[in-house]
Amino acid sequence: MLTGPNRIGWDWVKAALLNGWKLLQIVTFSSNQDPEPAMASLKQHERRTYQLEFKVLTYSYNVS
């Protein structure tokens, strides 16, 4: 059973076939940049945006 984005796409194809809509055969994109990426949910987006990231650097000096 399909879920998520794949399910949405197949549901649209099914509706198009049942309603006699024309299906796209060729798709071209004018650019490869997404001006406004989609968000799964606002809560998830805010969690990723405002999360803290830490980097640990360890240095070892050999003093003779």
N, CA, C and O atoms as CSV, one atom per row, in Angstrom:
chain,resi,resn,atom,element,x,y,z
A,1,MET,N,N,0.839,-1.179,0.000
A,1,MET,CA,C,0.000,0.000,0.000
A,1,MET,C,C,0.887,1.247,0.000
A,1,MET,O,O,1.834,1.341,0.781
A,2,LEU,N,N,0.582,2.184,-0.861
A,2,LEU,CA,C,1.353,3.417,-0.943
A,2,LEU,C,C,0.875,4.409,0.102
A,2,LEU,O,O,-0.315,4.487,0.408
A,3,THR,N,N,1.822,5.165,0.646
A,3,THR,CA,C,1.484,6.221,1.587
A,3,THR,C,C,2.298,7.451,1.245
A,3,THR,O,O,3.233,7.382,0.448
A,4,GLY,N,N,1.949,8.568,1.841
A,4,GLY,CA,C,2.730,9.794,1.679
A,4,GLY,C,C,2.631,10.379,0.284
A,4,GLY,O,O,1.599,10.254,-0.375
A,5,PRO,N,N,3.721,11.031,-0.177
A,5,PRO,CA,C,3.712,11.733,-1.461
A,5,PRO,C,C,3.380,10.823,-2.638
A,5,PRO,O,O,2.698,11.245,-3.573
A,6,ASN,N,N,3.856,9.571,-2.603
A,6,ASN,CA,C,3.542,8.666,-3.709
A,6,ASN,C,C,2.051,8.423,-3.810
A,6,ASN,O,O,1.490,8.376,-4.904
A,7,ARG,N,N,1.419,8.269,-2.670
A,7,ARG,CA,C,-0.018,8.027,-2.635
A,7,ARG,C,C,-0.775,9.219,-3.223
A,7,ARG,O,O,-1.731,9.040,-3.976
A,8,ILE,N,N,-0.351,10.418,-2.881
A,8,ILE,CA,C,-1.012,11.621,-3.388
A,8,ILE,C,C,-0.917,11.659,-4.910
A,8,ILE,O,O,-1.898,11.962,-5.589
A,9,GLY,N,N,0.259,11.355,-5.441
A,9,GLY,CA,C,0.448,11.361,-6.893
A,9,GLY,C,C,-0.413,10.331,-7.601
A,9,GLY,O,O,-1.019,10.626,-8.632
A,10,TRP,N,N,-0.470,9.126,-7.054
A,10,TRP,CA,C,-1.275,8.072,-7.678
A,10,TRP,C,C,-2.759,8.364,-7.547
A,10,TRP,O,O,-3.529,8.037,-8.449
A,11,ASP,N,N,-3.176,8.969,-6.451
A,11,ASP,CA,C,-4.583,9.353,-6.311
A,11,ASP,C,C,-4.971,10.375,-7.372
A,11,ASP,O,O,-6.082,10.329,-7.898
A,12,TRP,N,N,-4.065,11.298,-7.691
A,12,TRP,CA,C,-4.352,12.295,-8.720
A,12,TRP,C,C,-4.443,11.632,-10.085
A,12,TRP,O,O,-5.335,11.955,-10.870
A,13,VAL,N,N,-3.533,10.708,-10.379
A,13,VAL,CA,C,-3.566,9.998,-11.667
A,13,VAL,C,C,-4.877,9.224,-11.796
A,13,VAL,O,O,-5.506,9.241,-12.855
A,14,LYS,N,N,-5.286,8.555,-10.738
A,14,LYS,CA,C,-6.543,7.805,-10.751
A,14,LYS,C,C,-7.723,8.741,-11.011
A,14,LYS,O,O,-8.597,8.433,-11.822
A,15,ALA,N,N,-7.747,9.883,-10.322
A,15,ALA,CA,C,-8.832,10.859,-10.517
A,15,ALA,C,C,-8.824,11.392,-11.946
A,15,ALA,O,O,-9.882,11.571,-12.549
A,16,ALA,N,N,-7.632,11.645,-12.488
A,16,ALA,CA,C,-7.531,12.148,-13.859
A,16,ALA,C,C,-8.101,11.134,-14.847
A,16,ALA,O,O,-8.832,11.501,-15.767
A,17,LEU,N,N,-7.767,9.869,-14.656
A,17,LEU,CA,C,-8.273,8.835,-15.562
A,17,LEU,C,C,-9.786,8.681,-15.433
A,17,LEU,O,O,-10.478,8.524,-16.439
A,18,LEU,N,N,-10.305,8.725,-14.208
A,18,LEU,CA,C,-11.743,8.586,-14.000
A,18,LEU,C,C,-12.529,9.779,-14.538
A,18,LEU,O,O,-13.666,9.626,-14.983
A,19,ASN,N,N,-11.920,10.974,-14.497
A,19,ASN,CA,C,-12.618,12.193,-14.935
A,19,ASN,C,C,-12.301,12.600,-16.368
A,19,ASN,O,O,-12.830,13.596,-16.862
A,20,GLY,N,N,-11.439,11.836,-17.039
A,20,GLY,CA,C,-11.105,12.143,-18.427
A,20,GLY,C,C,-10.169,13.324,-18.590
A,20,GLY,O,O,-10.120,13.932,-19.659
A,21,TRP,N,N,-9.421,13.658,-17.538
A,21,TRP,CA,C,-8.460,14.755,-17.648
A,21,TRP,C,C,-7.263,14.290,-18.459
A,21,TRP,O,O,-6.939,13.103,-18.485
A,22,LYS,N,N,-6.607,15.241,-19.122
A,22,LYS,CA,C,-5.385,14.917,-19.863
A,22,LYS,C,C,-4.212,14.780,-18.901
A,22,LYS,O,O,-4.028,15.595,-17.997
A,23,LEU,N,N,-3.430,13.738,-19.113
A,23,LEU,CA,C,-2.235,13.537,-18.298
A,23,LEU,C,C,-1.043,14.184,-18.996
A,23,LEU,O,O,-0.939,14.149,-20.222
A,24,LEU,N,N,-0.153,14.768,-18.216
A,24,LEU,CA,C,1.063,15.351,-18.764
A,24,LEU,C,C,1.981,14.235,-19.250
A,24,LEU,O,O,2.173,13.233,-18.561
A,25,GLN,N,N,2.542,14.414,-20.436
A,25,GLN,CA,C,3.455,13.403,-20.960
A,25,GLN,C,C,4.898,13.855,-20.868
A,25,GLN,O,O,5.802,13.033,-20.714
A,26,ILE,N,N,5.120,15.165,-20.962
A,26,ILE,CA,C,6.473,15.708,-20.890
A,26,ILE,C,C,6.473,16.839,-19.868
A,26,ILE,O,O,5.610,17.716,-19.894
A,27,VAL,N,N,7.441,16.804,-18.979
A,27,VAL,CA,C,7.583,17.858,-17.984
A,27,VAL,C,C,8.993,18.413,-18.090
A,27,VAL,O,O,9.963,17.656,-18.088
A,28,THR,N,N,9.109,19.722,-18.181
A,28,THR,CA,C,10.422,20.366,-18.178
A,28,THR,C,C,10.423,21.433,-17.095
A,28,THR,O,O,9.402,22.063,-16.819
A,29,PHE,N,N,11.577,21.621,-16.492
A,29,PHE,CA,C,11.720,22.608,-15.440
A,29,PHE,C,C,12.628,23.725,-15.917
A,29,PHE,O,O,13.649,23.477,-16.558
A,30,SER,N,N,12.249,24.961,-15.600
A,30,SER,CA,C,13.036,26.099,-16.059
A,30,SER,C,C,14.284,26.313,-15.215
A,30,SER,O,O,15.231,26.954,-15.670
A,31,SER,N,N,14.301,25.791,-14.002
A,31,SER,CA,C,15.484,25.916,-13.161
A,31,SER,C,C,15.520,24.741,-12.196
A,31,SER,O,O,14.541,24.009,-12.058
A,32,ASN,N,N,16.642,24.569,-11.537
A,32,ASN,CA,C,16.752,23.470,-10.581
A,32,ASN,C,C,16.690,23.966,-9.144
A,32,ASN,O,O,16.969,23.203,-8.219
A,33,GLN,N,N,16.329,25.236,-8.937
A,33,GLN,CA,C,16.247,25.782,-7.585
A,33,GLN,C,C,14.788,25.898,-7.174
A,33,GLN,O,O,13.949,26.374,-7.938
A,34,ASP,N,N,14.504,25.464,-5.979
A,34,ASP,CA,C,13.167,25.563,-5.430
A,34,ASP,C,C,13.072,26.878,-4.662
A,34,ASP,O,O,13.729,27.024,-3.631
A,35,PRO,N,N,12.273,27.843,-5.131
A,35,PRO,CA,C,12.241,29.150,-4.478
A,35,PRO,C,C,11.712,29.082,-3.046
A,35,PRO,O,O,12.133,29.866,-2.195
A,36,GLU,N,N,10.800,28.159,-2.775
A,36,GLU,CA,C,10.247,28.033,-1.440
A,36,GLU,C,C,9.992,26.558,-1.155
A,36,GLU,O,O,8.922,26.041,-1.479
A,37,PRO,N,N,10.962,25.878,-0.554
A,37,PRO,CA,C,10.799,24.444,-0.313
A,37,PRO,C,C,9.571,24.137,0.543
A,37,PRO,O,O,9.194,24.924,1.411
A,38,ALA,N,N,8.964,23.002,0.289
A,38,ALA,CA,C,7.786,22.582,1.042
A,38,ALA,C,C,8.173,22.147,2.451
A,38,ALA,O,O,9.287,21.680,2.688
A,39,MET,N,N,7.242,22.307,3.371
A,39,MET,CA,C,7.462,21.892,4.752
A,39,MET,C,C,6.480,20.764,5.072
A,39,MET,O,O,5.305,20.832,4.713
A,40,ALA,N,N,6.970,19.736,5.746
A,40,ALA,CA,C,6.078,18.655,6.168
A,40,ALA,C,C,5.085,19.190,7.196
A,40,ALA,O,O,3.892,18.893,7.131
A,41,SER,N,N,5.579,19.968,8.130
A,41,SER,CA,C,4.715,20.613,9.120
A,41,SER,C,C,5.470,21.802,9.699
A,41,SER,O,O,6.700,21.814,9.725
A,42,LEU,N,N,4.737,22.786,10.155
A,42,LEU,CA,C,5.366,23.978,10.726
A,42,LEU,C,C,6.154,23.622,11.981
A,42,LEU,O,O,7.242,24.153,12.205
A,43,LYS,N,N,5.615,22.735,12.791
A,43,LYS,CA,C,6.279,22.321,14.020
A,43,LYS,C,C,7.631,21.655,13.701
A,43,LYS,O,O,8.642,21.950,14.338
A,44,GLN,N,N,7.632,20.759,12.709
A,44,GLN,CA,C,8.869,20.080,12.311
A,44,GLN,C,C,9.869,21.068,11.721
A,44,GLN,O,O,11.067,20.979,11.989
A,45,HIS,N,N,9.380,22.004,10.924
A,45,HIS,CA,C,10.242,23.019,10.313
A,45,HIS,C,C,10.907,23.881,11.388
A,45,HIS,O,O,12.108,24.145,11.323
A,46,GLU,N,N,10.122,24.317,12.374
A,46,GLU,CA,C,10.681,25.154,13.443
A,46,GLU,C,C,11.693,24.379,14.280
A,46,GLU,O,O,12.699,24.940,14.715
A,47,ARG,N,N,11.433,23.100,14.506
A,47,ARG,CA,C,12.373,22.279,15.270
A,47,ARG,C,C,13.720,22.200,14.546
A,47,ARG,O,O,14.771,22.288,15.180
A,48,ARG,N,N,13.689,22.034,13.231
A,48,ARG,CA,C,14.934,21.969,12.465
A,48,ARG,C,C,15.609,23.329,12.364
A,48,ARG,O,O,16.834,23.424,12.441
A,49,THR,N,N,14.821,24.375,12.194
A,49,THR,CA,C,15.371,25.717,12.015
A,49,THR,C,C,16.051,26.223,13.279
A,49,THR,O,O,17.114,26.840,13.214
A,50,TYR,N,N,15.438,25.963,14.425
A,50,TYR,CA,C,15.927,26.544,15.667
A,50,TYR,C,C,16.702,25.556,16.532
A,50,TYR,O,O,16.914,25.810,17.718
A,51,GLN,N,N,17.124,24.445,15.961
A,51,GLN,CA,C,17.908,23.497,16.758
A,51,GLN,C,C,19.333,24.005,16.922
A,51,GLN,O,O,19.863,24.706,16.060
A,52,LEU,N,N,19.928,23.646,18.020
A,52,LEU,CA,C,21.305,24.040,18.302
A,52,LEU,C,C,22.250,22.971,17.773
A,52,LEU,O,O,21.992,21.774,17.898
A,53,GLU,N,N,23.329,23.418,17.193
A,53,GLU,CA,C,24.333,22.488,16.707
A,53,GLU,C,C,25.656,22.805,17.384
A,53,GLU,O,O,26.023,23.969,17.545
A,54,PHE,N,N,26.352,21.777,17.771
A,54,PHE,CA,C,27.639,21.934,18.429
A,54,PHE,C,C,28.695,21.172,17.646
A,54,PHE,O,O,28.429,20.117,17.070
A,55,LYS,N,N,29.877,21.720,17.637
A,55,LYS,CA,C,31.007,21.055,17.011
A,55,LYS,C,C,32.105,20.976,18.061
A,55,LYS,O,O,32.462,21.985,18.669
A,56,VAL,N,N,32.634,19.790,18.272
A,56,VAL,CA,C,33.690,19.594,19.263
A,56,VAL,C,C,35.015,19.451,18.534
A,56,VAL,O,O,35.181,18.586,17.674
A,57,LEU,N,N,35.931,20.298,18.887
A,57,LEU,CA,C,37.281,20.250,18.311
A,57,LEU,C,C,38.258,19.879,19.410
A,57,LEU,O,O,38.260,20.492,20.477
A,58,THR,N,N,39.071,18.900,19.159
A,58,THR,CA,C,40.059,18.464,20.135
A,58,THR,C,C,41.437,18.642,19.517
A,58,THR,O,O,41.707,18.159,18.417
A,59,TYR,N,N,42.297,19.336,20.231
A,59,TYR,CA,C,43.646,19.559,19.766
A,59,TYR,C,C,44.613,18.871,20.715
A,59,TYR,O,O,44.412,18.866,21.930
A,60,SER,N,N,45.639,18.305,20.163
A,60,SER,CA,C,46.663,17.656,20.984
A,60,SER,C,C,48.010,18.169,20.519
A,60,SER,O,O,48.370,18.032,19.350
A,61,TYR,N,N,48.757,18.767,21.451
A,61,TYR,CA,C,50.065,19.309,21.119
A,61,TYR,C,C,51.126,18.482,21.849
A,61,TYR,O,O,51.027,18.232,23.050
A,62,ASN,N,N,52.109,18.080,21.116
A,62,ASN,CA,C,53.197,17.311,21.702
A,62,ASN,C,C,54.303,18.294,22.085
A,62,ASN,O,O,55.001,18.834,21.226
A,63,VAL,N,N,54.444,18.512,23.379
A,63,VAL,CA,C,55.450,19.455,23.869
A,63,VAL,C,C,56.629,18.651,24.373
A,63,VAL,O,O,56.507,17.852,25.302
A,64,SER,N,N,57.785,18.875,23.739
A,64,SER,CA,C,58.979,18.130,24.153
A,64,SER,C,C,59.980,19.038,24.811
A,64,SER,O,O,61.047,18.585,25.224
